[in-house]
Amino acid sequence: PQDSEKAKTFVHAFLKRSMPQMKDEAIQDMLTRKAVVLEHYHKKQTKQKRKKTKGFTAKQRRELRLFEIEPEQQRYAIFLPLHELWKQYIRDLCHGLRPDAQPHMIQSKLLKADLHGAIVTVTKSKCPSYVGITGIILQEFKHIFKIITKEDKLKVVPKLNNVFSLELDGFISYIYGSKFLLRASERSAKKFKLKGTIDL
């Protein structure tokens, strides 16, 4: 057909113009293969690796005093709204603390709950000076609670060898600090085992 002849003529002229160093025989040989591969390569786009943002080290956090509460903010009244929020959070978590609620179910949820804002009391301790300390938990670390008392004093109470109690809507729960040596974020994923007797 006439169109195919025009196409051949065009391709031959195109190759001759694009590759002037090639002889007519070589061009004709390429055309007999019925496929012309032009040397053009797509550049592979390299994916840029996202740099992970590095957080502060423990030493840097201490130097920046990120977790320190300023003395003018160490007032019990400031944190009472936090306690009200915590009470609502626990009621929602336990689907309401009803009289017919199973104590062990509530206890298991409290073990994994966030305690920031809870009012706790040290009921037993190997160190008598800690017994009777009551206040709102402001910060929880792996080994200690930071508690603000009604006297506007910030107390650092170790978990080890202490038993804490918290009361909400008539339900009293006891926390054995020696078995509670975890960060708040780690507790939520931990499976606690029931034990018959627990000592300080």
C-alpha positions as CSV (number, residue, x, y, z in Angstrom):
1,P,0.0,0.0,0.0
2,Q,1.0,3.6,-0.6
3,D,0.9,4.5,3.1
4,S,3.4,1.8,4.0
5,E,5.8,2.9,1.4
6,K,5.6,6.5,2.8
7,A,6.2,5.1,6.2
8,K,9.3,3.1,5.1
9,T,10.7,6.2,3.3
10,F,10.1,8.3,6.4
11,V,11.7,5.8,8.8
12,H,14.7,5.4,6.5
13,A,15.2,9.2,6.2
14,F,14.7,9.5,10.0
15,L,17.4,6.9,10.8
16,K,19.8,8.4,8.2
17,R,19.4,11.8,9.8
18,S,19.6,10.6,13.3
19,M,22.5,8.3,12.8
20,P,24.6,9.7,9.9
21,Q,27.5,7.4,10.7
22,M,25.5,4.3,9.8
23,K,25.7,2.9,6.3
24,D,22.6,2.3,4.2
25,E,23.1,-1.5,4.5
26,A,23.1,-1.3,8.3
27,I,19.9,0.9,8.2
28,Q,18.2,-1.5,5.8
29,D,19.2,-4.4,8.1
30,M,17.6,-2.7,11.0
31,L,14.4,-2.1,9.0
32,T,14.1,-5.8,8.0
33,R,13.8,-6.7,11.7
34,K,10.5,-4.7,11.8
35,A,11.4,-3.2,15.1
36,V,13.6,-0.2,15.8
37,V,14.9,0.2,19.4
38,L,16.0,3.7,20.1
39,E,18.6,4.0,22.8
40,H,16.7,5.9,25.4
41,Y,16.8,4.9,29.0
42,H,14.4,6.1,31.7
43,K,16.4,7.3,34.7
44,K,15.3,5.4,37.8
45,Q,14.0,7.8,40.4
46,T,15.8,7.1,43.6
47,K,13.5,7.3,46.6
48,Q,14.7,9.7,49.2
49,K,14.9,8.0,52.6
50,R,13.0,9.9,55.2
51,K,15.2,10.9,58.0
52,K,13.8,9.8,61.4
53,T,13.6,12.7,63.8
54,K,15.7,11.9,66.8
55,G,14.3,12.7,70.2
56,F,16.1,14.0,73.2
57,T,18.3,11.7,75.2
58,A,17.6,11.2,78.9
59,K,20.5,13.4,79.7
60,Q,19.3,16.2,77.4
61,R,15.8,16.0,79.0
62,R,17.3,16.4,82.4
63,E,19.5,19.3,81.3
64,L,16.5,21.1,79.7
65,R,14.4,20.3,82.8
66,L,11.5,19.2,80.6
67,F,9.7,17.2,83.4
68,E,10.3,19.7,86.2
69,I,7.2,21.5,87.6
70,E,7.9,25.1,88.4
71,P,7.5,26.1,92.1
72,E,4.8,28.6,91.3
73,Q,2.8,25.9,89.6
74,Q,3.0,23.5,92.5
75,R,-0.4,24.2,93.9
76,Y,-3.1,21.6,94.6
77,A,-6.0,23.8,93.4
78,I,-4.5,24.0,89.9
79,F,-4.7,20.3,89.4
80,L,-8.2,19.6,90.7
81,P,-9.7,20.0,87.2
82,L,-7.2,17.3,86.1
83,H,-8.6,15.0,88.8
84,E,-12.2,15.6,87.6
85,L,-11.1,14.7,84.1
86,W,-9.4,11.6,85.4
87,K,-12.6,10.5,87.2
88,Q,-14.6,10.9,84.0
89,Y,-12.0,8.9,82.1
90,I,-12.1,6.0,84.6
91,R,-15.9,6.0,84.5
92,D,-15.9,5.8,80.7
93,L,-13.1,3.1,80.8
94,C,-15.1,0.9,83.2
95,H,-18.5,1.7,81.7
96,G,-19.6,3.3,84.9
97,L,-18.6,2.1,88.4
98,R,-21.9,0.4,89.2
99,P,-22.5,-1.5,92.5
100,D,-22.9,-4.8,90.6
101,A,-19.7,-4.3,88.7
102,Q,-17.1,-7.1,89.0
103,P,-14.2,-5.9,91.2
104,H,-11.6,-8.0,89.4
105,M,-12.7,-6.5,86.0
106,I,-12.4,-3.0,87.3
107,Q,-9.0,-3.8,88.9
108,S,-7.6,-5.2,85.7
109,K,-8.6,-2.0,83.8
110,L,-7.2,0.2,86.5
111,L,-3.8,-1.6,86.2
112,K,-3.5,-0.5,82.6
113,A,-5.2,2.9,83.0
114,D,-3.4,6.3,83.0
115,L,-3.0,7.4,86.6
116,H,-2.1,11.1,86.0
117,G,-4.8,13.0,87.9
118,A,-5.7,10.2,90.3
119,I,-5.8,11.0,94.1
120,V,-3.8,8.3,95.9
121,T,-2.8,7.6,99.5
122,V,0.2,5.7,100.7
123,T,-1.4,3.1,103.0
124,K,1.5,0.9,103.7
125,S,5.3,1.4,103.5
126,K,8.5,0.0,104.8
127,C,9.4,3.6,105.4
128,P,6.9,5.0,108.0
129,S,7.4,8.6,106.8
130,Y,5.6,7.9,103.5
131,V,2.4,6.5,105.2
132,G,-0.5,8.9,105.0
133,I,0.8,11.0,102.1
134,T,-2.3,11.9,100.0
135,G,-2.4,13.8,96.8
136,I,-2.9,14.0,93.0
137,I,-0.5,12.1,90.8
138,L,1.2,14.7,88.6
139,Q,3.8,12.5,87.0
140,E,4.5,8.8,86.8
141,F,7.9,7.4,86.1
142,K,9.2,3.9,86.1
143,H,10.2,3.9,89.8
144,I,8.4,6.9,91.3
145,F,5.2,8.9,91.6
146,K,5.3,12.7,91.8
147,I,2.3,13.7,94.0
148,I,1.0,17.2,94.9
149,T,-0.6,17.3,98.4
150,K,-3.3,19.6,99.7
151,E,-0.6,21.5,101.5
152,D,0.8,22.4,98.0
153,K,3.9,20.3,98.5
154,L,5.4,18.2,95.7
155,K,6.3,14.8,97.1
156,V,8.4,12.2,95.2
157,V,7.3,8.8,96.4
158,P,9.0,5.6,95.2
159,K,6.9,2.7,94.0
160,L,9.1,0.1,95.6
161,N,8.1,-1.1,99.0
162,N,4.9,1.1,99.1
163,V,1.2,0.3,98.8
164,F,-1.1,3.0,97.4
165,S,-4.9,3.2,97.5
166,L,-7.2,5.1,95.3
167,E,-11.0,5.6,95.8
168,L,-13.6,6.5,93.2
169,D,-17.4,6.3,93.6
170,G,-17.0,4.1,96.6
171,F,-14.7,1.6,94.9
172,I,-11.3,1.4,96.6
173,S,-8.4,-0.1,94.7
174,Y,-4.9,-0.9,96.0
175,I,-1.7,-0.6,94.0
176,Y,1.3,-2.6,95.1
177,G,4.2,-0.4,93.9
178,S,6.7,-3.2,93.9
179,K,4.7,-4.9,91.2
180,F,4.1,-1.7,89.3
181,L,7.7,-0.8,88.3
182,L,6.7,0.2,84.8
183,R,6.3,3.4,82.8
184,A,2.7,4.4,82.1
185,S,3.1,3.6,78.4
186,E,4.5,0.1,79.1
187,R,1.7,-0.8,81.5
188,S,-1.0,-0.5,78.8
189,A,0.5,-3.3,76.9
190,K,1.5,-5.6,79.8
191,K,-0.4,-8.6,80.8
192,F,-0.7,-8.8,84.6
193,K,-1.0,-12.2,86.3
194,L,-3.2,-12.8,89.3
195,K,-1.2,-13.7,92.4
196,G,-2.4,-15.2,95.6
197,T,-0.3,-13.2,98.1
198,I,1.7,-10.1,97.5
199,D,4.3,-8.7,99.9
200,L,5.8,-5.3,100.2
